[in-house]
Amino acid sequence: MSPTTQARPGRAGRYTMRRLLPIHRVDEHTHMPQSSTEDRSVASEHRLSQRFAEMVESGWSVPGFVVRRPRVAAEVVRDIHALPLLIASLPAGPESEAVRSQMMQHRTSRRAMLGISAVLEVPSEPGRFLEGHERATVRRKIRAATKQGVTVRTVPADERRALLALADHHEQINEREQYRNTRPQNDDLLDYGVWIAAYDAEGEPIALAVTPIAGEWATLRYFRTLRPGQAASDARYFMTQVVADELGARGVRHLVDTARPHWLPNGLRHFQRMVGFRLVRVGPARVAG
């Protein structure tokens, strides 16, 4: 997608995120569940999402949850083991080390949770992101965004530094305390090639996504609204469509949200599931050479 492309529903970049579990298109290092266990892995993934939501709602830490609800904790461990395991073999490249590092951050927590991550399977064929009844909410949100004049496009290099300053400022003054960060550290975003932003009817930026890429893998390094309001909220769905379009065109098949699933605020968890992210285990990422 060129820097001047205005992405809208009905144009290129439409994909569907069919059920991620089981995953069918993975590399030779992926350990897949057999067909007899596919239903169990799907059920386990759904239960885990519910359990993590309960954990966040309770306000307990992981150790606190284990102590207070040991039987549920044992069920969580069994369900994590039932998930597919993906091994990320990353080719050498300018962004590969960043992808590896972001996938492996929170090392102690990752080990304790057996490498569980939320992953979006990026379709390889154009025209599929918005297909299917499971994407009905995404389509509705995109229609709502376009009615408000929202557009989504890639961000050219000469606009990125100013947009980064705006993103940092909004983090510092975010109206929601749980998302506020008084000392944002986002200078690394300028090192990555894929920047996609949403703009309101007046052309002002209202949301930003930045994703480094390493072969078939990418990480969701930055995905935030830049101001409050319904237009920005709806724009997240539109922006996800364009991110999937751009990554798919670049050969990416797996987009990893590096936020810890058992920590993620439940509002974001709901959005994550609506756009197609599902829980899997991701083994240690390694860069070739």
C-alpha positions in Angstrom: 0.0 0.0 0.0 1.5 3.4 -1.0 1.7 6.2 1.5 -1.1 8.1 -0.2 -3.6 5.2 -0.3 -6.9 5.8 1.4 -8.1 2.4 2.5 -11.8 1.9 2.6 -14.1 -1.1 3.0 -14.7 -2.8 -0.3 -11.2 -2.1 -1.6 -8.0 -4.2 -1.5 -7.0 -5.3 1.9 -10.1 -7.3 2.9 -9.3 -10.5 4.7 -11.1 -12.8 7.0 -9.7 -14.2 10.2 -11.3 -17.6 10.3 -11.0 -19.6 13.5 -7.3 -19.5 14.5 -7.4 -22.8 16.3 -6.5 -25.1 14.8 -3.9 -23.3 12.7 -3.4 -24.8 9.3 -0.7 -22.7 7.6 2.4 -22.7 9.7 6.1 -23.5 9.1 7.8 -26.8 9.4 8.8 -26.1 13.0 5.2 -25.8 14.2 3.9 -28.6 16.4 0.2 -29.1 15.5 -2.5 -30.8 17.4 -4.0 -33.8 15.7 -7.5 -33.7 14.4 -8.8 -35.7 17.4 -7.7 -32.9 19.7 -8.7 -29.9 17.7 -12.0 -29.4 19.4 -10.3 -29.7 22.8 -7.7 -27.0 21.9 -10.5 -24.7 20.7 -12.4 -25.2 24.0 -9.2 -24.8 26.0 -8.5 -21.5 24.3 -12.0 -20.2 25.0 -11.8 -21.2 28.7 -8.4 -19.6 29.1 -9.6 -16.3 27.8 -12.5 -16.4 30.3 -10.2 -17.4 33.1 -7.8 -14.5 32.3 -10.7 -12.1 32.3 -11.7 -13.4 35.7 -8.1 -13.0 37.0 -8.0 -9.3 35.8 -11.4 -8.6 37.3 -10.3 -10.0 40.6 -7.3 -7.8 40.8 -5.1 -10.7 42.1 -1.6 -11.4 40.9 -0.9 -14.7 39.3 0.5 -16.2 42.5 -2.5 -14.8 44.4 -4.9 -16.4 42.0 -3.1 -19.7 42.3 -3.3 -19.6 46.1 -6.9 -18.6 46.2 -8.2 -20.8 43.4 -5.8 -23.8 43.1 -8.3 -26.1 41.2 -8.9 -23.4 38.6 -5.2 -22.7 38.4 -4.6 -26.4 37.6 -7.3 -26.3 34.9 -5.5 -23.3 33.4 -2.2 -25.2 33.2 -4.0 -28.1 31.5 -5.7 -25.8 29.0 -2.4 -24.0 28.2 -0.8 -27.4 27.4 -3.7 -28.1 25.0 -2.9 -25.1 22.9 -0.9 -25.3 19.6 2.8 -24.6 19.9 4.4 -22.3 17.3 8.2 -22.0 17.1 9.2 -18.7 15.5 12.3 -19.2 13.3 13.1 -15.7 12.2 15.2 -14.9 9.1 18.1 -12.4 9.5 16.9 -8.9 8.7 16.9 -5.3 9.8 13.9 -5.8 12.2 14.4 -9.4 13.2 16.1 -8.7 16.5 13.4 -6.3 17.5 10.7 -8.9 16.7 12.6 -11.5 18.7 13.1 -9.2 21.6 9.5 -8.1 21.7 8.2 -11.7 21.5 10.5 -12.8 24.3 9.9 -9.8 26.7 8.6 -10.5 30.2 10.8 -13.6 30.2 9.9 -14.8 33.7 6.2 -14.4 33.2 6.4 -16.1 29.8 8.1 -19.1 31.2 5.6 -19.3 34.1 2.7 -19.2 31.6 4.4 -21.6 29.1 4.8 -19.1 26.4 1.2 -18.2 25.9 0.6 -15.3 23.6 -2.3 -13.8 21.5 -1.6 -14.3 17.8 -3.5 -13.1 14.8 -3.2 -15.4 11.8 -2.7 -13.1 8.8 -4.4 -14.5 5.6 -2.3 -15.0 2.6 -5.1 -14.3 0.1 -6.6 -10.9 -0.5 -10.2 -10.2 0.1 -10.7 -12.4 3.2 -10.2 -10.4 6.4 -13.8 -9.2 6.6 -15.5 -12.4 5.4 -17.7 -14.6 7.6 -20.3 -14.1 10.3 -17.5 -13.9 13.0 -16.3 -10.6 11.5 -19.8 -9.0 11.6 -18.8 -6.7 14.5 -15.6 -5.6 12.6 -17.6 -4.8 9.5 -20.2 -2.8 11.5 -17.5 -0.8 13.3 -15.7 0.0 10.0 -19.0 1.2 8.5 -19.5 3.4 11.6 -16.0 4.8 11.2 -16.4 5.6 7.5 -19.7 7.4 8.2 -17.8 9.6 10.6 -15.3 10.4 7.9 -12.5 8.2 9.2 -9.8 7.1 6.7 -6.8 4.9 7.2 -3.4 5.0 5.4 0.2 4.2 5.7 2.3 7.0 7.2 5.2 8.3 5.0 8.6 8.7 6.7 8.5 12.5 6.8 5.4 12.5 8.9 6.4 10.0 11.5 8.5 12.0 14.0 5.6 14.5 14.5 3.1 11.7 14.8 5.4 10.0 17.4 5.5 13.2 19.4 1.7 13.3 19.4 1.5 9.7 20.5 3.9 10.3 23.4 1.9 13.3 24.5 -1.4 11.4 24.5 0.1 8.6 26.6 1.2 11.2 29.1 -2.2 12.8 29.4 -4.5 9.8 28.6 -7.9 10.3 30.3 -7.9 6.7 31.4 -5.4 6.2 34.2 -4.8 2.5 33.4 -3.5 3.5 30.0 -1.6 6.6 31.1 2.2 6.5 30.9 4.1 9.6 32.2 7.4 8.4 30.7 6.7 6.8 27.3 9.7 5.2 25.6 8.8 4.9 21.9 11.8 6.2 20.0 12.4 2.7 18.6 9.2 3.1 16.5 11.2 5.2 14.1 13.3 2.1 13.2 10.4 0.1 11.8 8.9 0.2 8.3 5.2 -0.4 8.8 3.3 2.6 10.2 -0.4 2.8 9.7 -2.6 5.5 11.1 -6.3 6.5 11.2 -7.4 10.1 10.5 -10.7 11.9 11.3 -12.8 13.8 8.8 -10.5 16.9 9.2 -7.4 14.8 8.5 -6.2 14.8 12.1 -4.6 11.5 13.3 -6.7 9.6 15.9 -5.0 6.2 16.1 -1.6 4.6 15.3 -0.2 1.1 14.7 3.5 0.2 14.2 4.6 -3.3 13.5 8.2 -4.6 12.9 8.5 -7.6 10.6 10.7 -10.6 10.4 9.8 -13.0 7.6 6.4 -14.6 8.4 6.3 -13.0 11.8 5.4 -9.5 13.1 4.8 -8.0 16.5 2.2 -5.4 17.4 4.7 -3.0 18.9 2.3 0.0 19.1 -1.5 0.1 18.7 -3.2 3.0 20.4 -5.8 5.6 19.9 -4.4 9.2 20.0 -7.5 10.8 21.5 -10.8 9.9 23.2 -14.1 9.5 21.4 -16.2 7.1 19.4 -14.5 7.9 16.1 -11.1 6.8 17.5 -12.6 3.7 19.1 -14.2 2.6 15.8 -11.1 3.5 13.9 -9.2 0.6 15.7 -11.2 -2.0 13.8 -10.7 -0.2 10.5 -7.0 0.1 11.2 -6.7 -3.6 12.0 -8.1 -4.4 8.6 -5.5 -2.2 6.9 -2.7 -3.7 9.1 -3.7 -7.2 8.1 -3.8 -6.1 4.4 -0.3 -4.5 4.6 1.3 -7.4 6.5 -0.3 -10.0 4.3 1.1 -8.3 1.2 4.6 -8.4 2.8 4.3 -12.2 3.5 3.5 -12.1 7.2 1.4 -14.9 8.5 1.5 -14.4 12.3 1.0 -11.1 14.1 1.9 -11.4 17.8 0.4 -9.1 20.5 3.2 -8.9 23.0 0.9 -7.8 25.9 0.7 -10.6 28.6 -2.8 -12.2 28.2 -3.3 -12.6 31.9 -2.6 -8.9 32.4 -4.5 -7.4 29.5 -7.4 -5.1 30.6 -10.7 -6.8 29.7 -11.8 -4.0 27.4 -8.8 -4.6 25.3 -9.2 -8.4 25.6 -12.7 -8.0 24.1 -11.4 -5.9 21.2 -8.5 -8.4 20.6 -10.9 -11.3 20.3 -13.4 -9.4 18.1 -10.6 -8.8 15.5 -9.4 -12.4 15.5 -6.5 -12.8 17.9 -6.4 -16.2 19.7 -4.3 -17.7 22.4 -1.5 -20.1 21.4 1.9 -21.0 22.8 4.9 -19.4 21.1 8.2 -21.1 21.7 11.5 -19.2 22.0 12.1 -17.0 18.9 15.5 -17.3 17.2 17.1 -15.3 14.4 18.8 -17.3 11.8 22.6 -16.9 11.6 
